[in-house]
Amino acid sequence: MTTPTDRQYMSSHEWIKEDGDVSVVGITDFAQDQLGDVVYVELPEVGRQVTAGETVAVVESVKTASDIYSPATGEIVEVNDALSGSPELINEGALEGGWLFKIRVDSLSADLMDAASYDAANN
């Protein structure tokens, strides 16, 4: 599994990557591997104001359901609609095509880690 260095990570296995004035959020490759086959994704509503650390989505797999926490405070500006018909996109590419939502960031969580720290915490 790879942990790209172009994003930051939460200990609860979400990643956030800056992309202009908004940031993209997903779950890590480690998380999707631990979940197994993803069968359903509940995404937040566009326009919703969220606080860093708040539960904003749910990912269900054949093994369990996991809450997804926001790594930033801000407004949800887009969700990955492709996941509603193809939740397996998370297993196929959690770091790219399986992203969950985009957020206009007011502030980032103080608990974010870089890739090396995330890897150290999960090995």
C-alpha positions as CSV (number, residue, x, y, z in Angstrom):
1,M,0.0,0.0,0.0
2,T,1.2,3.5,-0.8
3,T,0.8,6.6,1.3
4,P,1.2,9.6,-1.0
5,T,3.1,12.6,0.5
6,D,0.8,15.2,-1.3
7,R,-1.9,15.0,1.3
8,Q,-2.5,14.9,5.1
9,Y,-4.1,12.1,7.2
10,M,-6.3,11.6,10.2
11,S,-5.7,8.8,12.7
12,S,-9.2,7.6,11.7
13,H,-7.9,7.0,8.2
14,E,-9.3,9.9,6.2
15,W,-7.0,11.9,3.9
16,I,-7.3,15.5,2.6
17,K,-5.6,16.9,-0.4
18,E,-5.5,20.6,-1.4
19,D,-6.9,21.2,-4.9
20,G,-7.1,25.0,-5.5
21,D,-9.5,26.7,-3.1
22,V,-11.1,23.5,-2.2
23,S,-9.7,20.2,-0.8
24,V,-10.6,16.6,-1.7
25,V,-11.3,14.1,1.0
26,G,-11.2,10.3,0.9
27,I,-10.2,7.3,3.0
28,T,-6.8,5.7,2.9
29,D,-5.7,2.6,1.1
30,F,-5.1,1.0,4.5
31,A,-8.7,1.8,5.5
32,Q,-10.3,0.3,2.4
33,D,-8.2,-2.8,2.7
34,Q,-9.3,-3.2,6.4
35,L,-13.0,-2.7,5.4
36,G,-13.0,-5.3,2.6
37,D,-15.5,-5.0,-0.2
38,V,-17.4,-1.7,0.1
39,V,-21.1,-2.1,-0.7
40,Y,-22.6,1.3,0.2
41,V,-21.6,4.9,0.8
42,E,-23.7,7.6,2.5
43,L,-22.3,11.0,1.4
44,P,-22.9,14.4,3.0
45,E,-25.2,17.0,1.4
46,V,-23.6,19.7,-0.8
47,G,-23.8,23.0,1.0
48,R,-23.5,21.5,4.5
49,Q,-21.3,23.3,6.9
50,V,-19.1,20.8,8.9
51,T,-16.7,21.0,11.7
52,A,-13.3,19.2,11.8
53,G,-13.8,15.8,13.5
54,E,-17.5,15.8,12.8
55,T,-19.1,12.6,11.3
56,V,-20.0,13.5,7.7
57,A,-20.4,10.2,5.9
58,V,-20.7,6.4,6.3
59,V,-18.9,3.7,4.4
60,E,-20.4,0.2,4.6
61,S,-18.6,-3.0,3.6
62,V,-19.4,-6.7,3.9
63,K,-17.6,-6.6,7.2
64,T,-18.8,-3.4,8.9
65,A,-20.0,0.2,8.7
66,S,-17.5,3.0,9.4
67,D,-18.2,6.6,10.2
68,I,-16.1,9.1,8.1
69,Y,-14.9,12.2,9.9
70,S,-14.2,15.6,8.3
71,P,-10.5,16.5,8.4
72,A,-11.5,20.2,8.1
73,T,-14.0,22.8,9.1
74,G,-15.8,24.3,6.1
75,E,-18.5,23.8,3.5
76,I,-19.1,20.6,1.4
77,V,-19.1,21.8,-2.2
78,E,-19.2,18.6,-4.1
79,V,-19.7,14.8,-3.5
80,N,-18.5,11.9,-5.6
81,D,-21.8,10.9,-7.2
82,A,-20.2,8.0,-9.0
83,L,-20.0,6.2,-5.6
84,S,-23.8,5.9,-5.3
85,G,-23.9,3.4,-8.2
86,S,-20.4,2.1,-7.8
87,P,-19.2,2.0,-4.2
88,E,-16.5,-0.4,-5.2
89,L,-14.6,2.5,-6.7
90,I,-13.3,3.0,-3.1
91,N,-11.7,-0.5,-3.3
92,E,-10.4,0.1,-6.8
93,G,-8.8,3.5,-6.0
94,A,-9.3,5.0,-2.6
95,L,-6.6,7.6,-3.2
96,E,-8.0,8.8,-6.6
97,G,-11.4,7.8,-8.2
98,G,-12.8,6.7,-4.9
99,W,-12.6,10.1,-3.3
100,L,-15.7,11.0,-1.1
101,F,-16.3,14.8,-1.1
102,K,-14.7,18.2,-1.7
103,I,-14.7,20.9,1.0
104,R,-14.0,24.6,0.9
105,V,-11.7,24.7,3.9
106,D,-12.0,27.3,6.7
107,S,-9.5,25.5,8.9
108,L,-7.8,22.1,9.0
109,S,-8.0,19.8,12.0
110,A,-5.1,20.2,14.3
111,D,-4.7,16.5,14.5
112,L,-3.6,15.9,10.8
113,M,-0.4,13.9,10.1
114,D,2.0,13.8,7.2
115,A,2.5,10.5,5.3
116,A,5.5,9.4,7.4
117,S,3.6,9.9,10.7
118,Y,0.5,8.1,9.3
119,D,2.6,5.1,8.2
120,A,4.4,5.0,11.5
121,A,1.1,5.0,13.4
122,N,-0.2,2.1,11.3
123,N,2.7,-0.3,11.1
